[in-house]
Amino acid sequence: MSSLKNNFKGWLGEKMTAFGMVLSLDKSIYKRFHNLIINAPDGTTQIDHVVVSPYGIFVLETKNMKG
């Protein structure tokens, strides 16, 4: 049960971050990508959020933890 709770908290944290980006980033300047799956030499890897702008490329990993 703890694993299910942790998975839900992780999913909720990612959605909250994505929603915060929608509210705060000008979509004419910032292009947002979420939940990207990238091929890697040993399989695949998942990236939570990537933001592309004239100011740089930002890669974000979301964690939803107490403390």
C-alpha positions as CSV (number, residue, x, y, z in Angstrom):
1,M,0.0,0.0,0.0
2,S,2.9,2.4,0.8
3,S,4.2,2.0,-2.8
4,L,0.8,2.9,-4.3
5,K,0.7,6.0,-2.0
6,N,4.2,7.0,-3.0
7,N,3.4,6.5,-6.7
8,F,0.3,8.7,-6.4
9,K,2.3,11.4,-4.5
10,G,4.9,11.4,-7.3
11,W,2.3,11.6,-10.0
12,L,0.5,14.4,-8.1
13,G,3.8,16.3,-7.6
14,E,4.5,16.1,-11.4
15,K,1.0,17.4,-12.3
16,M,1.2,20.2,-9.8
17,T,4.6,21.3,-11.3
18,A,3.2,21.2,-14.8
19,F,0.1,23.2,-13.8
20,G,2.3,25.8,-12.1
21,M,4.3,26.1,-15.3
22,V,1.1,26.7,-17.3
23,L,0.1,29.5,-14.8
24,S,3.5,31.2,-14.6
25,L,5.3,30.8,-17.9
26,D,4.4,32.8,-21.0
27,K,3.8,30.2,-23.7
28,S,5.0,32.6,-26.4
29,I,8.5,32.5,-24.8
30,Y,8.7,29.1,-23.0
31,K,7.9,25.8,-24.6
32,R,7.1,23.1,-22.1
33,F,7.4,19.3,-22.5
34,H,6.4,16.8,-19.8
35,N,7.0,13.1,-19.2
36,L,9.5,12.6,-22.0
37,I,10.8,9.1,-22.7
38,I,14.3,9.0,-24.1
39,N,16.1,6.0,-25.5
40,A,19.3,5.3,-23.6
41,P,22.1,2.7,-24.2
42,D,20.6,0.4,-21.5
43,G,16.9,0.9,-22.3
44,T,14.9,4.1,-21.7
45,T,14.8,7.0,-19.2
46,Q,12.0,9.3,-18.3
47,I,12.3,13.1,-17.8
48,D,9.6,14.8,-15.9
49,H,9.8,18.3,-17.4
50,V,11.8,20.2,-20.0
51,V,11.4,23.9,-20.7
52,V,13.0,25.5,-23.8
53,S,13.4,29.2,-24.1
54,P,15.7,31.9,-25.4
55,Y,17.3,31.8,-22.0
56,G,18.3,28.2,-22.1
57,I,17.0,24.6,-21.8
58,F,15.8,23.6,-18.3
59,V,15.5,20.0,-17.3
60,L,13.5,19.4,-14.1
61,E,13.0,16.3,-12.0
62,T,10.0,16.5,-9.7
63,K,10.1,15.1,-6.2
64,N,7.1,15.3,-3.8
65,M,8.5,14.7,-0.3
66,K,8.0,16.0,3.2
67,G,10.7,17.9,5.0
